[in-house]
Amino acid sequence: MKKTYLLVLLFSVFWMSAQTYCTPNYPSGCSGGDQINDFTISSAGFSHLGTGCSTGSYGDFYSTNTVTLSPTIPYGFQVTHDYSGQYIKIWADFNNDGAFDEATELIGSGNSGTALTTTGTVTVPSTIAAGNYRMRVADRWNTAPTSCDTAGYGEVHDYKLTVTTPPTCIAPSSLVASGITATSVTVTWTAPSTVPASGYDIFYSNTGVIPTSTTVPLLNSTTTSATITSLTPGSNYCVWVRSKCTATNASNWVNVCLQTNCVAANVPYSLDFESAVVPAMPICTTATNVGSGNNWVISNNPGNGFVNKTLTYNYNWQNAANAWFYTQGINLVAGTTYRIKYSYGNNSDVYSEKMKVTYGTAATPASQTNVLHDYTNIVNILTPVSDFYTFTPATSGVYYFGFNVYSDANMYNLYVDDIVVEVNPSCVEPTAIATNAITSFTATASWTAPATAPANGYEYYISTSNTAPTATTVATGTATAATVNLSSLLSSTTYYIWVRSVCSSTTKSSWSSAATFTTQTFCPTVTSPANGISGTSLTPTISWNSMTGAAGYRLTVGTTSGGSDVLNNVDLGNVTSYVFSTPLLNNTTYYYTVNAYAGGSISNNCSVRSFTTQCAAITPSYTNDFSTFSTACWNQASGGSSASGSSGATAYWVEDGFANVGFTGAAKINLYTTDRTGWLISPTFNLSGGSYTLTFNYAMTAWNTTTASTLGSDDKIEVLMSNNNGATWTSIQSWDASSNIPNTSTAFSYNITGGTNQMKFAIYATDGTVDDLADNDFFVDNFAINSALSTVETSAKNKLQLYPNPFADVINISDVKDVKSVSIVDVSGRLVKSIDKPSSTLQLRELNSGMYVVILNMNDGSKQNIKVIKK
């Protein structure tokens, strides 16, 4: 028997591995809540939680998540979503044919209705052999899914289903909870075909605990029912039952879930909504929409200072609001003065919300006969405001408190949180906490005193965390009047402050709601070097603007962000610049922070900036053909002028095909946007050993074409040279609106004499400030610096030219006697043609239009690369 089972299992694994299953496609996706968040089959011990919306709305979990079921046993499943109106179907490919048959392989289904949870039962037919199968769980909004949908909103998960032989102890079925009260429930079930000799084990929990095979039961029943008592009112419970066949043999657990009835609460009553399952109301509270707008919902962290679960009304653009939220019933005594306290706010300084706060003898609009306050214009309450009102019921009984939103149509959102109903305290907290006169290190807080000012003044608590203090929290300080000056604060820091009344040595009020404020920055403004810039000198100068009130400045420098391995919070005194006296490392990124200080206070949260030092100076010969655009030690900068240098680090030069032929192999800048100024800056060169020649090819076209064009009225392109590593620049070539810049490759050459070991070159291009119509692409290629040749050598080298360029079918070599062979490659680097012992005329009719590099392989082993364009 074991051998037969093993063969069946191996065959099913092999057969499944050979199948190709369709991949569902929900084009509308699942990110809007139409997803499988949690999938559980608790009686089978399976849970797959918090998966959210899968990429492509499909998650294949066959190799990682296995569901183990036995034939004929009904297993309850649960799927959670983030949006209502979901339909679930579950299939298993029992014949392993790569498809899911609707008639014979559908094993479970259900729909969520208006809830966010779908429940149902999965049952493996009795005819299914033990083995592994692919199981598919499909979720679709608003309509039942198929196993391979191609439309709508939804998500699909695939799992491995392992079917095992039926257990010898069968679980009960059809669990039903009835007779539910606040503290008890009766659970009944149907016995299995073979009644267990030792009755049934029962376990229940309201904390989410799921029993396992080793869980100790809480009850045992010899009949098919049990009454459970001593439950907590208004609580969600799940009850599990299993068959107990012998002392050592029990079935799997099956369960039913329920909610015990609510009872009236006593004061003090508090509701912070954290027990709610978004967007539903907490247990024992209700929300009713009696209008045509929206209803109250619970939202998580809706903003505007409401950072946890909050009662929320989201506006309806078409209809006015008329929705009620009711608390749990609360026991109140006639003649006793109570107060209700809560926080509220909205999210607009333009749109107005309206809300009434009421109480009455039932959770219905007609019963809410006592209006505590009517807010007719809630606007610009952009952080939570605490409010409270006192009242005295005329008769004892159970009362419900209502929050009725009645905003006009197309307003915005309204928030309520932290509802408290309590006996009116003899010591009342202050209200309307406010802050002003905020500086970098000080602030003033003030508040409105209660009607009876506290005899012993006030205590305040200040923190950088928004966690509210408790009754036992030690106060930060005291105040005798309704104001206090706060000092020794950190700059650039957000603070929260609470205040409470001290009525006597033993009596203090509750803490007020929090006020929040942010201290001003004390960070100096760094002016140079530009943040993120590359190519700085090895002894750069860091400069900053003077900070009003600063007594001095401290500098921290490191080779990692936040590091201090170069300078550790060094006190520079009252200066506004620092020059590194010891050279830094070449081609290294440094991170630095400048802080200001005054007295015992220092700036806080100042930005970490960076710069990268120059590469070591290069002694030519040197060539950059821009085949790789991000060439080592080349840098970009932005802004400024050719006279003053750059002012930023934005990169405007990009890679493209030269003169818009192809897509790679040259550097390009587009000049169209007003005030765009881009620098393409070379490495540092050591040109102190003689005379050198700078050469490169350039061209300009109209944007995204090969057509010739003209610079705008104040556009300018310059070739700049620096002999001090970019500290200052000299223009050696300039083009403007009067210049005729060719749209084909044109050579630039400049002889350099008297160079230093700190030479740099830059192509500077600016669109100026005039917003004219010129839209041009300027290109640079084949940048080279070489030792200046003698007159004879220069003459010989210049004779090697290809013409015409661009060409149609034929191109000529100006002097072919020293050319051994010719190689022609396209812009992708692919060799397209080779010619040994070429003649002076090259027949290239078969080439497609585009840019090519003609490589002239010389008899002396050298090479010359010349870019050409085939028309």
N, C-alpha and C positions, 0 to 999 in steps of 0.2 A: 504493500500500500504506500509506504514511504517513497519507494522508487518511482511509483506511478505519479504521486503528487509532485516529486522533484522534476520529472520529465515534463509534466504539464506546465509547471512554473517556468522552467527554462525555455520551453517552446513559446510561451506567451511573451517572455522578455525578448526573445529573438524576433518574434513576429512583429511586436510593437516597434522595435528599433528599426524595422524596415518600412514602417508606415510614414507617410507624409500627410500631416493634418493641415486643413485650411487654417489660415490666420484671419480671424475676424477683423473688420475694419469699421470703426465708428467714426466717420468723418467729423462729427461734431464734438468728439472727444468725451472725456470724463472729468475734466478739471472743474466743471461747475457743480460738482457734487454727485454726479451720476456714476458712482464708483463703488467698488467692493472694498470698504475700509477694513472691516473685520469679518472673517468667516470662521464660524465655530460649529463643531458638532460635539457638544460637551459630553454626551453619553458615550462617545467613542474616544474621548480624551484628546480630541483634535482642536487646535486653535491656530489661526494665522491672522495676526493682529497688526493694525496700523500700517497697511501697505499703501494706502492712498491711491492716487491715480497713476497707473502704470504708463510708461512710455509707449505711445501708439495705442493706448487703451487695451493692451494685451499683456498679461504676465504669464510666462511659462514656468511653472514651479514644479514640473514633473520630477526633476532630478533632486529637488531639495525638500519637498513637503509631501508626506504620505498619509493618506487616510485609510484606516484599517476598519473594515466592516464585515459583518457576517450576514449570510442570506436570511431572508424572511423577517429580520428584526427591524422595526421602525426606529430610526434615529432622528431626533429633532435637530434641525440646523437653524442657524441665525446668521444673517448678513446685515451689517450696518452700512449706511450711506450718509451723505451730507446733503441730500435733497430728497424730497418726498416723491411719490408717484413712481416707484421703481418696481420692476417685474424681474423675478429670478426663475431660471430654469437650470436643472442639473442633469447631465447625461453621463453615461459611462459606455465606452466602446467595447462591449462585451465580446463581439466577434473579431475585434482587432483588425477591422478592414479599413481603418483610416477615416471613418465617417461616423457620425452620431445619428442613429435612426430615431426619429421622433416617436414611432409607435412602440418599439421594443427596447429602446435604450434610455428613455427618459425616466429618471428615478426620483425626481423631486421638483417642486415648483412652489411659488408663492408670490405675493405682492405686498408692498409696504403700505399702500393707501396713502393717508396723509401723514403717516409716521416716517421715521428715519431708520426703521428696522424692518426687515423681512424675515419671517419665520415660516417653517414648514417641516416636512418629514421626508427623509430619503430612505428608501427600502430597496435592497438588492434582491432580485427574484430568487426563488428557491432553486431554479434550474441552473444558476450560474456556478461554474466550477471554480475552485480555489485558484488564485493566480493574480497577476498584476494587470491592470487596465488603466487606460487614460480616462480621467474624469474631467469634465468641463463644467464650470460654473459661469453662467452668463447673466449679466445684469443689463437691463435696458429701460430707459425712461419712457413711460406713457404707453408702452405696448409690450407684449410678450416677446422675448428674444427668440431668435433661431440660433442654431449652433455655429453659424458662420455669417453673421450679419454684415452688411455693407452700407448701412445707413443709420442715422439717428445718433442719440447720445447713449453711452454705455461703456461697459468694460467686461472683459473676460479673463478668468484665471483657469489654467490647467493644472491638475494635480495627479499624482500617482494614487490609484485606488488599489489597495491590496485586499482581496476577498479571501477570508479565512473560512475554515470549516465551522459550522454552527457550534456554539458552545453547548455543553451538556446541561448548563443551568440557564434557562431562558428568562429574560427580564420581563417584568409586567409591561403593560401598554395602556394607552388612553388615560393618562393621568388628568384629573379634573380637580380644581380647587373650588370649593363652595362654602357657604356659611361664613363668609369672611366678616370679621369684626375688627375692632381696633387692635385687639390683642390675641386673636385666635383665628384658626382656619381648619376646615376639614378637607382632607385630600382623599380621593377615591381613585381606584384604578382597576383595570381588567387583568385577571390572573392569566399566566401563560397556559399553554395546552397541558403542560405537566406542572401541577401545583407544587411549589417548593415545600419540602418537608419541614423546614425550619422557619417558615413564614417570610417576613419581609423586613429589611433594614431601612431606616429612614434617617435622612440628614437634611438639615435646613440652615440657611445662612442669609444674612442681609448685608454682608461685607464683600461679596463677590468670590468667596472661597468655593472652589469646585472640588468635590470629593474624588479621591482616587481609590484603587482597589484596597489600599491599606488604611483608608480613613475609618476611624471608629464611629459607628452610627450613634445618633442621639436617641433614637427610639427603635422599637421593634413591634411589629404587628403580626398577628396570626390570621387576620382577616384582610380584606381588600379595601380597607379604609383606616384612617388615623386622624385624630384631632390633635392639633398642635396649639399649645397655649403659651402664655407669657411672652407674646411677641411685642415688638415696639410699634406703637401707633404711627400711622403715616410713613411706612417704610416699605421698601421693595425687598421681597424675599424670593428665593428660589428653594423649592423642596425637591429632593432627590429620593427615589425609591429603588431598591434592588431586591431581587429574589435571593433568599438564603436557602440553598438546597441542602447543604450539610455544613458542618462546622468549618470546613476548609474550602467549600465550593460555593461561590456567589456569582450572580450575573453582573453584567455591566449596569451602571446607574442610568436611570431615566428621570427626567425632571419636568416640573411645571413651575412657572413663576407668577407672582401675584403682588398686589400692593394692599397692605392692611389699611383699614379705614382711618381717617383723620379724626382727631379730637381737638377740642379747643385748647389753645396754649395759654399759659399764664404769663404775666409780666414779671420781669422784663422780657420782651419779645424782640428778637433781632433777625434780620434777613439780609444777607449779603449776596445772595443768588449763586454762591459758589457751588452749591449742591445740584444746580440745574444741569441738565444735559442739553446743550445748545442745539436748537433754538427754543426748546420746550420750557415751560414754567417749572419751578421747583414743586415738589410734592406738596400737596395741601394748599397750594395757591392756584388761582385761575386767571385767565385772560379771556375777555369776551369782546367781540367786535359787534357793536350794535348799529354801525353805520355802513358806509360803502367805501371807506378808505381801507387802510391796512390795520393789522392787529399788533398789539405789543408782542415782542419776541425777546429772547435772551441772546445777547451777542457777547462775544469774548474780545476784550481789549478794543472797544470801538474808537478809542482816541479821545482827544480833548481832555486828558487827565483821567479818564475812566480806563484803567489798565487791566481790570479783571472782568469777570462776568457781570453784565449790567443789563437792567431792564431798558429796552430800547424801542422807540417808535421810529420807523423809517418812513419817510414821507411818501405820499401817493400823489403823483403829478396831476391826477385827474379829479380825485374826490377828497373831500374834507374828512378829517379824522373824527371818530367817535368810538374809542376803544377804552375798555375798563380793565385795570388790573386790580385783583383783590388779594389781600393777605389771607393767611389762615385765620380762622375764628379765634378771638382772644377774649378771655374772661376778664370783665371789668366790674368794679363795685360802685354802686351809686354813691354820689357825694365825694368820691375821691378824685383829686385833680391829677390828670395824667398829661403826658406830652408825647407827641409823635415827632420824631427827628429823622431827617433823610438828607441826602445830597442830590442835586439835580444840575442840569446844564444842557446846552445845545451846541451846535457846531457851525453857527453862522452869526456874523455881525450885521446881517441884512434881513434874513428871513426870521419871522416871529413865530413862536410856538405858544400854545395855550393849554393849561392843565388845571384841573380842580383836584384838591385833596379832600376827601370826605370820610365819614364813617357812618355805619348803620348796622341794622340787626340781621342782614342777609347779604350774600354776595350777588346782589342784583341792582341794577340802576335805580329801580323804584324804592328800594330800601335804604339807599344812601342819602338819607335826609339831612345829615349834618355836614355842612360845608365848612371845613377848617380854614381853607384859603383857596382863592381863585387867582391863578396866575394868568393874566390876560395878555402879557407881552414879554415872553421869555426870549430875549435877544441879546447877543454878545455875551452870553455866559459861557465862555470858551474854556473854562476850567471848572471843576466841581465846586459848587457852592452849598454849604450846609445851612439848613433852615429847620426851625422847629416851631410848633404851636401847641398851646395847652388847651385842655378841655375837661369838662366834668360831666360824666353821663348822669342822667336823671334816674335811671333804673339800672339795677344789676342785671347782667346777662352776658351773652356772647356777642361780640361785635366784630365786624369786618371793616377793614380800611381800604378805601378805593382811591386809585389814581386814574382820573379820567382825562385822556388827551383828546382835545377837540380843535386842534390846529386846522387852519384853512388848507385847501388843496395846494399842492405844489410849494410847500414850505421846505423844511429840511428835517433834521433828526433831533429827537429829544431823548435825554438819558435820565434815569433815576437809579440810585443805589443806596445801600447801607441804611435800610429802614429800621428804626428802633421805636418801640412803644414801651414806655416805662412810667412809673410813678414820677410826677414832677419833682425833680430833686430840690432840696433846700439850698444847695450850692450849685449855681448855674454857671456854665462855661461862657466865656466871652465869644463874640461873633465878629464877622467881617474882618478877619485878619488881613492886613495889607502891609506891603513893604514899599519903601521909597528911599531916596538919597543913597542909591546903590553906587558904590565905588568898587575898586579892585579888591579892597580888603575890609570894607565896612558896609553896613546897611542899617536902616532904621525900620523897625517893625511897630505897627500900631494896631489897635483893635477897638471894637465897641464893647464897653462894659455892660454887664447884665443890669437889669432894672435895679437890683440891690447890689451895690458894689461890694466885693468881697473884703472882709475886714483886714485880712492879712496879705492883700495884694495878689500877685500872680506868679506862676512859674511858667517858664517856656522851655521847650526842647527843640534843638536844631540839629539837623542831620543831613548828610548827602544821600541818604537812602529815603525812599518814600514809604518805608515801613512805619506805620503809626505806632506811637508809644502806648504802653499799657498803664494801668493804675499803679504798677510797681516800678515803672521806669524812672530812673533818677533824672531829675530835671537838669538842663544845662545851666540855667540861671534863674534869677528872680527879678521882679519889677514891682514897684510900689504904685505906679500909675499905668495908664493904658497905652504905654509906649516903652520901647527899649532900644538902646543903641547896641548894635552887634559889631564886634571888632575881631581882629585876628583871623579873618576869613581867608580862604584861598581864592586867588583870582581865577577867572574863567571857569567857575564851578557852580553847579546848580545845587541849591539848598532847599530844604523843606523845614517849616517851622510850625509848631503847635503850641497853644497857650491854654492854661487851665487856671481857674479861680482857686484861691486858697482862703476859705472862709474862716477856718480856725486851725489850731495846731493839729487837729485830728480829722478835719473835714475838707476835702478837696473835690472840685467838680471833675467831670470827665474832660478829656482833652478836646479842644476845638477841632474843627476840620483844618487841614493843612493849607498854608499859603506857600507858594514857591517863588523863588527868584534866582537869578543868575548874576554873579558878580562880573564886573567888567574885566576885560583882558588887561594884563600888564606886560604883555609880550611885545618887545620892540619889533618894528617892521624891518625885515632884512632886505637890503637893496641890492646886494651882490655877494656872491655870484648868483645867477639865475638858478632857481631850484631845478635840479635834475640835469643841469648842463654838463656837457662832456668837453674834454680838451683843455681844462684849466691848467695853468702853470703849476709847477711843483711847489711854488711858494705863493699861493693865492692870497688875496686879501678878502676877508669877510667884513662887510660893512652893514650898518643898520642905522635907522633914524633914532634920534634921541627920544626917550620916553619921559613925558612930563612927570616930575616927582621922583624919578629914579636917582638913587645915590651911586649906582654902579651897575656893572653887568658881569655875568658869568658865562663861560663858554664850555660846552662839552662836545668832544669830537671822537668818533669811533669808526671802525671799519665794518660795523654792523649797525642796523637801525636801532637806536637807543643805546649803542655801545659807548664806552668811555675809555678805550684802550689807547687813544692818542692824547686827549686832554680830558681830565675828569673834574668838571664843574670848577674850572679855574677862574678866580676872581681877577678881572681885567682892570678894575677901577672904573672911573667915570669917563670912558672913552666910547667912540662909536665905530671903531674898526679894529681889526686884528690881522697882522701879517705873520704867516708861518715863517719863522726864521730858519728852521731846519727843513730842507727839501722833503716833500712827501714822496711816496713810491709812484713810479710811472703806472699809468693805465689802471688805477685803483679807485674804487668808489668810496667816498668818505661821507659820513652822516654827522650832522651837527645841529645843535640847538643853542640859541642865544636867549638867556633869561635876564630880566632886569630885577634889581632888588632895591628896597628902601627900608631902612631900619632892620627889623627882624623878619620882614616879609619878602618873599621872592615870587616871581611870576610862576604860573602853573599852566600845564597843558599847552605849552608853546609847541609850535610845529617842528617836527624833525625834517630838516632839509638835507639835500645831498648835492654833491658834485663829483665828477670823475676827472681825474688828472690826465694830462696828455700822455700819449705814448712816447717812448724814447725816440729821440730824433733819428730820422732815416737819412743815410748818406746815399745819394743816387748812384747808379741809375734806378729809376722807379717808374712803374706803369700801373695804371688802374683802368681797365677796359670796361668796368661796371658790369661784367658778366655776373658778378655777385654784388647786388646793390649795397648790402650792409657790410661794406668792406671795413676791415679792422682799422681803427684809429681815424676814420673819417667821422665828422660830427655835423650836426645841424644846430642852428640857432634861429631866432626870429626877432622881429622888431628892431628898434633903434635905427641907426643910419650908418652909412659908410664912414662918416666922420667920427661918430661917437661910439661905434661898436654896437653889438647886439644887446637886447634887453630881455629876451625870453628864450625858452627852450622848445617851442613848438616846431615840429618837423613838417615843412611844406614841400620839400623835395621828395619825389617818389620814383619808383622804378617804372620804366616803360620802354617800348621799342623806339629807337632813334627816329625822329621826325615822324612819329606815329605809324611806323611800319613795324609790325610785330608787337610784342608785349614785354620784352625784356631786353637788357643789354645796354641801357643808357639811363642817365639821371634826368628827371624832368620836373619843372615847376610850372604850375598854371597861374597866369596873372589875369584875374578877372575880379576877384573880391577886393573891395576897397580896403586900404590899410594892410593888405597882406604883404609882409616882408619876410623873405626866407633867405637863409645863409646856408651854403654848402661849403664846409670848411675842411681843408686838407689836413693830413697829419703834419707834424713838425719835421722840418728837414734841416740837416746840417749842410749848408752850402758855403761854408767858410774856406773850402779848399780850392777854389778856383772859379771859373765861369761856367754857368749852366744855362740851359734853355728849357723854358716851360712851353709845352705844347698841349693842345687839346682840340677836339672837333666840336663844333656847335652848329645849331640850326634853330629856326623858329617857324612854327606853323600856326594857323588858326586852330582853335580848340578842336581836338579829336579829328583833325583832317590832316592832309599833307599839303594844303594850300598855303601859299605865302600870305603874310599878314604884317601889320604895322603896330608898334607899341602905342598904348594910350597916351593921352596928352601929358600926363606927369609920371608915366611909368618909366622905370630905369633899370638897366642891367649893368653891373660893373664887375670887372675882375680886380680883386684886391690882393695886396701883398703886405705882409707884416714881417719886420725883422726882429720883433720882440715877443714872439709867441702869441700874437693876437691882442696885445695891450693897445696898440694903435695900428691903423691901416692906411695904406696908400693906394689910390686908384691907378691902375696901369692900363685900363681899357674901360670905355663907357659907351653904352648904346642908349638912345632915347627915341622919342617919337620921330625925330628927323633922320634916324639911321635906317639903312636898308639892310635888314638881317635876312640872309638867304634861307629858303626852306629846304635846302639840301646841305649835305655835309660840307662845312667850311673850316679850314685849318686856322687856328690861332697860335701865334708863336711870340715869345718874349724872351730876350736875352737878359740874364741876371748876372750882374757883376757886383763885387763887394758884399756878398751875402754873409749872413751870420749863421751860428749854429741853432738859431731859434726862428727859422723862416716858416711862415705859413702862407697859404693862399686860400682865397674864398671867392665863390661866385655869389654875388649879392644881387637879388632881384626884388623889386618892390612894385606894387600896383598903385602906389601913391594914394592921394586922398580924393582925387576927382572920380566920381562915379560915372565913367564913360562906358561905351559899348564894347571896347576892345576886349577880346577874350583869346589869349594866346598861350601856347605851350612852347617853352624854351628848353632846349636839350643840350646836354654836355656828354661827351664820350671821349675815350682814349686819352685821359689825362696822363701826362708823362713829364718827368724831369730827367734830363740827361746832361752829361758833360758837353759843353759847347764844342762842336767839331771844327777842324781847320777849314779854310775856304775851299780847299780841294775836296775834302771829305764831304763837306756840306753840298757842294755842287754835284758830287757823284750820287749822294743819297737822294737828293731832290729829283734826279732824273727818273727814279722809279715811281711812276704814277700810272693809274688806270683811268682811261677815258674812253668815251664820255661816261659820266656818272651823274645822274641815272643813265642806264643804257636800255636799248630795246632787245636786240638779239646778239650783238657783237660788242665786246669790250677789248681795248688795246692796252698792251704793256709798253710803257715808254722806252724801256731798254731791257731786252730779254737775255743779253749775252751771259749774265751771271745767275740767271734763274734756272735752277735744276728741275724743279717740278712745281705744280700748282695744285693746291687743295681748296675746295669750295665747300663751306659748311653753312647751314641755315641758322636761324636765330635760336633754335633749340639745341645747337651744337652737333647736329647730325651731319655726317659727311655725305654730300650729295653728288660730288664729282671730283675725280682726280685726273691730272694731266701730267704725264712725264715728258720731259724735253719739249716744253711748249714753244709754239711760235709766238710772235708778237701779237697775233690776233687770236682771241679766244671765242669760239662759237658756243654760245650759251642759250640758244633758242629754246631748248627743252625745259629750262628752269621756269617755275611759276613766278608770278609777280611777287615782289617782296624784298626784304633785306637779306643780304648774304655777307659773309666774311671771306675774302679771297686771301689765302695764305700763300705767299711767295717764298718757297724754300730755296735758299741761295746755295751756291756751290761751296761757300766757306762755312756752311753749317748754320748760319743765321737765318732768321725768318722775319718777314714783314707782313703784318696783318693790315688789310685795307678793307673797310666796309663799303659795300656798293649796293645800289638799289636797282632791281630789275623792274622796269615799267610794266 
